[in-house]
Structures are given as structure tokens and as C-alpha cells.
Amino acid sequence: MKILLVENLSRSFGGIKANDDISFSVDQGSILGIIGPNGAGKSTLFDLITGYTKADRGKVEFFKKNIFGLSPDKISNLGVGRTFQKLKPFADQTLLENVMIGAFVKEQNIKKARDKALEIIDFVDLIEKRHHFAKELSTGQRKRLEMARAMAIEPKLLLMDEVTGGVDQKTIPGLVELIKKLKKTGVTIITIEHNINIIMEISDNVLALDQGRSIAFGPPKDIQKNKEVIDSYLGTFDAA
């Protein structure tokens, strides 16, 4: 079953086409990886899907419901969660308090919201840090907290922007395993990554963007051999 359908999604800023007629679909329970050089339009695509930026045109359907043009809170309430590349937790609140804020979206009972938050914190392997302030965490731990906050709204679809970006190399494998663990719970995932090896390891399908356009879509093994994708990342003598 298709959980998300995107058709001809476009957005321009002045004369720059940030996203240019992008179309793709995502199967329920799968992981879609999105790759592309800096400025390819990856984060803008997330903004358009989740309502943070208004698209010029196109169609976005979530479980066959039209969500094009809806506000971020309405899209979130339907079951679309998101993490951000720039981490902005509530720095002077504890991990538990941060995740509880998300839990209150679905659960108004304080005890139930707290229990739910603790369960999620345990899931992302931060239970021993639950009473620490967010500002005391390492970058890798803040990445886990960002995932926990997004999970607290009980998303059916989770968009994750650069989960492994900005962390040290020894932290990356644990974050990759956490993504795989999350998939096993039934959550559908779309993830942006610069690390091609990670995308190829975890994704069922890959969408490659370049200069706001979709240049390839398909299984990782096909994307790895796609000439346009290789040219986009490595450059060619022809392009020179």
C-alpha cells in the first residue's frame, strides 16, 4: 500500500527552482532514502511535504488523503512526524520533559504521557539520561532525543533529516541500527543522508535529486549504477 504519493511538487524562490516537478511514492513499512549534493532541494522537499513551506503546485497524498497546503500541525496530527537537521530541543528542560511535550499531542493524561515518554526514551537508549537537561547531551544523544520527540506523536510516517550528520564516526553505527529498529515497529521512514553507504544499506528505494530535479528513483542497486547519479556526485569529463 502507498502511504505517501507526491506528484509534480514544485517550489521556486525568485528565479531558483528549489523543487521542480518532483514525483514519487512510498510504500507503507518501507524506508525511502533521499540523496543529492548540497543545494539539491532535499530539505525543501521535506518542508513542502510537512507544510512548513507552501508549494507553488503539485499534489501530496497521505493514505490517499490530500494534505497539500495543510498547516504543519494538521499534517502532524494525521500521523506525519519529522526530525530536523538543525537540532533545537528545549535546552533547559530534561529529556523526559522534552519527549512528554510531544506525547501530549496524543495523550492529555500526565501519567500516561510520562509513561509513554519513558518507553520511547528507553527505545532510543537514553533511559539513563532521562533526567538530564537537553543542553548536557552530546550531538549523537541529541540526535536520539530528536527522534524520540518525533516518535512521541505516534507517527505512521517519519521524515528524518540527516540523522547521522555532524556526529563522530563511532556514533554512526548506533544511529543506523536505531533507524533499522524503528522500521521494525512498522513506521514508514523517509530519510535524507549525505552518506551514500548508509542510504544503500538501509533503504528499500532511493530518490536522487540534483538542482531541484528528480534524476533517479528505484532500488539501491539500480541507483548505484545510474550514470546521472554518478555524474551528480563525482562529476565527469563530459561535464567539464
C-alpha positions as CSV (number, residue, x, y, z in Angstrom):
1,M,0.0,0.0,0.0
2,K,1.2,3.5,-0.9
3,I,1.4,5.6,2.3
4,L,2.6,8.8,0.5
5,L,2.1,10.0,-3.0
6,V,3.9,13.1,-4.3
7,E,3.2,14.3,-7.8
8,N,4.7,17.3,-9.7
9,L,5.7,19.1,-6.4
10,S,7.3,22.4,-7.2
11,R,8.6,25.4,-5.4
12,S,10.6,28.4,-6.7
13,F,12.4,31.1,-4.7
14,G,12.8,34.0,-7.1
15,G,14.4,32.6,-10.2
16,I,15.7,29.5,-8.4
17,K,13.7,26.2,-8.7
18,A,14.3,24.6,-5.3
19,N,12.0,21.7,-6.3
20,D,11.0,21.1,-9.9
21,D,8.1,18.7,-10.7
22,I,9.2,16.1,-8.2
23,S,7.1,12.9,-8.2
24,F,7.5,9.7,-6.2
25,S,5.6,7.3,-3.9
26,V,6.5,5.5,-0.7
27,D,5.3,2.0,0.3
28,Q,4.0,1.5,3.8
29,G,6.6,0.0,6.1
30,S,9.5,0.8,3.9
31,I,12.5,3.2,4.0
32,L,13.0,5.7,1.2
33,G,16.4,7.3,1.2
34,I,16.9,10.7,-0.4
35,I,20.3,11.7,-1.7
36,G,21.7,14.7,-3.6
37,P,24.5,17.2,-3.4
38,N,24.2,20.4,-1.3
39,G,21.5,22.6,-2.7
40,A,19.7,19.7,-4.4
41,G,16.4,20.6,-2.7
42,K,16.3,17.7,-0.2
43,S,15.3,19.7,2.9
44,T,13.0,21.9,0.9
45,L,11.1,18.8,-0.2
46,F,10.6,17.9,3.4
47,D,9.3,21.4,4.1
48,L,6.8,21.1,1.3
49,I,5.5,17.7,2.4
50,T,5.1,18.7,6.0
51,G,3.6,22.2,5.4
52,Y,6.5,24.3,6.6
53,T,6.8,25.9,3.1
54,K,3.9,26.4,0.7
55,A,4.4,24.7,-2.7
56,D,3.7,26.5,-5.9
57,R,1.9,23.5,-7.3
58,G,1.7,19.7,-7.1
59,K,-0.1,17.0,-5.1
60,V,0.7,15.4,-1.8
61,E,-1.5,12.5,-0.5
62,F,-1.1,10.7,2.8
63,F,-3.1,7.5,2.9
64,K,-5.0,8.8,-0.1
65,K,-5.9,12.0,1.8
66,N,-5.0,15.3,0.2
67,I,-2.6,17.1,2.6
68,F,-1.4,19.7,0.1
69,G,-1.5,23.1,1.6
70,L,-2.3,22.0,5.2
71,S,-0.5,23.5,8.1
72,P,2.3,21.6,9.8
73,D,0.2,20.9,13.0
74,K,-2.6,19.4,10.9
75,I,-0.2,17.3,9.0
76,S,1.5,16.2,12.2
77,N,-1.9,15.3,13.8
78,L,-2.6,13.0,10.8
79,G,0.5,11.0,11.6
80,V,3.4,12.6,9.8
81,G,6.4,13.2,12.1
82,R,9.7,14.9,11.3
83,T,13.2,15.4,12.7
84,F,15.3,18.4,11.7
85,Q,18.9,18.8,10.6
86,K,19.4,21.7,13.0
87,L,18.7,20.4,16.4
88,K,16.5,22.6,18.6
89,P,15.5,20.8,21.7
90,F,14.2,22.6,24.8
91,A,17.7,23.0,26.2
92,D,16.8,23.9,29.8
93,Q,14.3,21.0,30.1
94,T,15.1,17.4,30.7
95,L,14.9,14.6,28.2
96,L,11.8,13.4,29.8
97,E,10.1,16.8,29.7
98,N,11.1,17.2,26.0
99,V,9.6,13.9,25.0
100,M,6.5,14.5,27.2
101,I,5.7,17.7,25.2
102,G,5.4,15.5,22.1
103,A,3.4,12.9,23.9
104,F,0.8,15.5,25.0
105,V,-0.2,15.8,21.3
106,K,-1.9,12.4,21.6
107,E,-2.3,11.9,25.4
108,Q,-3.6,14.5,27.8
109,N,-3.2,12.4,30.9
110,I,0.0,13.4,32.6
111,K,0.9,9.9,34.0
112,K,0.1,8.2,30.7
113,A,2.1,10.8,28.8
114,R,5.0,10.3,31.2
115,D,4.9,6.5,30.8
116,K,4.8,6.8,27.1
117,A,7.7,9.2,27.0
118,L,9.8,6.9,29.2
119,E,9.0,4.0,26.9
120,I,10.2,6.0,23.9
121,I,13.3,7.2,25.7
122,D,14.2,3.6,26.6
123,F,13.6,2.7,22.9
124,V,16.3,5.2,21.8
125,D,18.7,4.0,24.5
126,L,18.7,7.2,26.6
127,I,16.8,6.0,29.7
128,E,19.8,6.7,31.9
129,K,19.8,10.3,30.7
130,R,16.1,10.9,31.2
131,H,16.6,13.5,34.0
132,H,19.5,15.3,32.3
133,F,19.0,18.6,30.6
134,A,19.0,18.5,26.8
135,K,21.9,21.0,26.8
136,E,24.0,18.5,28.6
137,L,23.8,15.9,25.8
138,S,26.4,15.1,23.1
139,T,25.4,15.6,19.5
140,G,24.7,11.9,19.0
141,Q,22.5,11.9,22.1
142,R,20.6,15.0,20.8
143,K,20.0,13.1,17.6
144,R,18.4,10.3,19.5
145,L,16.4,12.8,21.5
146,E,15.2,14.4,18.2
147,M,14.0,11.0,17.1
148,A,12.3,10.4,20.4
149,R,10.4,13.7,20.2
150,A,9.2,12.9,16.8
151,M,8.1,9.3,17.8
152,A,6.1,10.7,20.7
153,I,3.3,11.9,18.3
154,E,2.9,8.2,17.2
155,P,3.8,8.9,13.5
156,K,2.8,6.5,10.8
157,L,5.4,8.2,8.5
158,L,8.6,9.8,9.9
159,L,10.8,12.1,7.8
160,M,14.3,12.3,9.2
161,D,16.8,14.9,8.0
162,E,20.5,14.0,8.4
163,V,20.3,11.7,11.4
164,T,24.0,10.8,11.2
165,G,25.1,14.3,10.1
166,G,27.6,16.1,12.4
167,V,28.3,13.2,14.7
168,D,31.6,11.3,15.1
169,Q,32.3,8.1,13.2
170,K,32.0,5.8,16.2
171,T,28.4,7.2,16.9
172,I,27.1,6.5,13.4
173,P,26.6,2.7,13.6
174,G,24.4,3.0,16.6
175,L,22.2,5.6,14.9
176,V,21.9,3.4,11.8
177,E,20.8,0.4,14.0
178,L,18.2,2.7,15.6
179,I,16.7,3.5,12.2
180,K,16.5,-0.2,11.4
181,K,15.0,-0.9,14.8
182,L,12.4,1.9,14.2
183,K,11.4,0.4,10.9
184,K,10.7,-3.0,12.6
185,T,8.0,-1.2,14.6
186,G,6.0,-0.6,11.4
187,V,6.8,3.1,11.0
188,T,7.4,4.2,7.4
189,I,10.6,6.3,7.0
190,I,11.9,8.8,4.6
191,T,15.5,9.8,5.4
192,I,17.9,12.4,3.9
193,E,21.5,11.4,4.2
194,H,24.8,12.5,2.6
195,N,26.5,9.2,3.5
196,I,25.8,7.1,0.4
197,N,26.9,3.8,2.1
198,I,24.2,4.3,4.8
199,I,21.5,5.1,2.3
200,M,22.3,2.0,0.3
201,E,22.4,-0.2,3.4
202,I,19.0,0.8,4.9
203,S,16.8,1.9,2.0
204,D,14.2,-0.1,0.1
205,N,14.2,2.7,-2.6
206,V,16.3,5.7,-3.2
207,L,15.3,9.1,-4.6
208,A,18.2,11.1,-6.1
209,L,17.9,14.9,-6.5
210,D,20.1,17.4,-8.3
211,Q,19.4,21.1,-8.7
212,G,15.8,20.7,-7.6
213,R,15.0,17.9,-10.0
214,S,14.5,14.2,-9.5
215,I,17.2,12.4,-11.5
216,A,16.6,8.8,-10.4
217,F,14.3,6.7,-8.3
218,G,14.5,3.0,-7.6
219,P,16.2,0.2,-5.6
220,P,19.7,1.0,-4.2
221,K,21.4,-1.4,-6.6
222,D,20.0,0.4,-9.6
223,I,20.8,3.9,-8.2
224,Q,24.4,2.9,-7.6
225,K,24.8,2.1,-11.3
226,N,22.8,5.2,-12.6
227,K,25.1,7.3,-14.7
228,E,23.3,10.6,-13.9
229,V,23.6,9.9,-10.2
230,I,27.3,9.1,-10.5
231,D,27.9,12.3,-12.5
232,S,26.0,14.4,-10.0
233,Y,28.2,13.2,-7.1
234,L,31.5,12.7,-8.8
235,G,31.5,14.9,-11.9
236,T,32.6,13.7,-15.3
237,F,35.0,14.8,-18.0
238,D,31.9,15.3,-20.2
239,A,30.5,17.9,-17.8
240,A,33.9,19.6,-17.6
